Amino acid sequence: MEYFTNQHKKMITSIHNRISPSAWLSVILGFCLIMIATLYYGISGIKQARRIEAVNVLSIDHHTSSLKTEVKSWVQQLSASLEDKSKLAQFTLLSELVHSRISFMDKIIQNAPNDGQFFGDYRLHLKGIEGVVDRAQGLQKNGGIDETNGQKLIKAMAEEEDYFSGDAQVQLQMSLDRQNRLNSVFVTIALALVVAVEVCTISLAWAFMRLNQQNHVLAELTRRDPLTGLLNRRGGMESGTQAIALAHRLGHYISLAILDLDKFKAINDRYGHPAGDAVLCHAASIIKSHCRETDTVARLGGEEFLVMMMTPTESGAHGVFEALRERLATTPAMAEGVAKPIAYTVSIGVVTVKTDSTNSIEDLYARADRALYNAKSNGRNQVMAA
């Protein structure tokens, strides 16, 4: 049992020497806050990028509608020019507008999201319009546009018009729908991550609070006697030191008593060690019930007990311990397997002092131990003051 106590003592000391639970909790909370902040700004940045992409797609949508109208107008102008040769010269001015529009749309596409097949087809048809205009210009420079070439140009331009009037609009809507779905999925994932971080933070906080509580429980176990439940020697000495300091602040007397069960070895030899343990638990229960909640009661080891109490007068404690001695002597213990109650007595050595800064529990203990020795030498079952 002593090994058990020492192991727990070492474990508690190791934990507190390394890092306290509150410090761990602060580190974890700080880490979680950093994660949340990083996630927040990451989401904001990506959402901003998504907004820019959406604006680009909408710009393409707007300019596609304009381009569709312009292409239709170009086809009509080209058809009119073929019918009226005098208007063919105007087609050169039209080609400059086409090149300008295509250059502008090409820049928009470069800044737009990479939407695979759609933007590839879109760029291809833009270049197709540009090719029709370039061919028209080449024909103009080489002698003019005849009926056959004119009809080919009209057909090629009409094909591009069909694309911008139909497929481009459908693909643009599909692209916008995909962007909306991606944004919805991303926001859902981001919210799930935020919730997960919050849950982890709360769980870690709860776990460290539980760890702190368990550490307090283990620390208390190192101060308790496993048989009687009283403070052990270490716990009694720590509590006694605090009692001396408190008595000094209040200006009270402090009494320290050592109680030793008389001829306890004979009880063990006659009735067995389980019966001896029952006697120790019986004595501990009576001593504890006889004292106040503010008094220190501990089992020092074996059959020895420690009691410390504050009293307003020097002689007050002697009567308390005399009454305790008489109660123990007249209240035998019951033990399993033993038919008759086991009677026993106790010898008590007590010292009472007006505390000052020079008092220590070691000094009071030594003086009470000498008084206990005198009580034993004088016949036992008595209270002897130092």
Secondary structure, DSSP 8 states (H G I E B T S, - for coil): -HHHHHHHHHHHHHHHHH--HHHHHHHHHHHHHHHHHHHHHHHHHHHHHHHHHHHHHHHHHHHHHHHHHHHHHHHHHHHHHHHSGGGTTHHHHHHHHHHHHHHHHHHHHHHS---THHHHHHHHHHHHHHHHHHHHHHHHHTT---HHHHHHHHHHHHHHHHHHHTHHHHHHHHHHHHHHHHHHHHHHHHHHHHHHHHHHHHHHHHHHHHHHHHHHHHHHHTTB-TTT-SB-HHHHHHHHHHHHHHHHHHT-EEEEEEEEETTHHHHHHHH-HHHHHHHHHHHHHHHHHHS-TTSEEEEEETTEEEEEEEESSSSHHHHHHHHHHHHHHTS-B--TT-SS-B---EEEEEEEEE--TT--HHHHHHHHHHHHHHHHHTTSSSEEE-
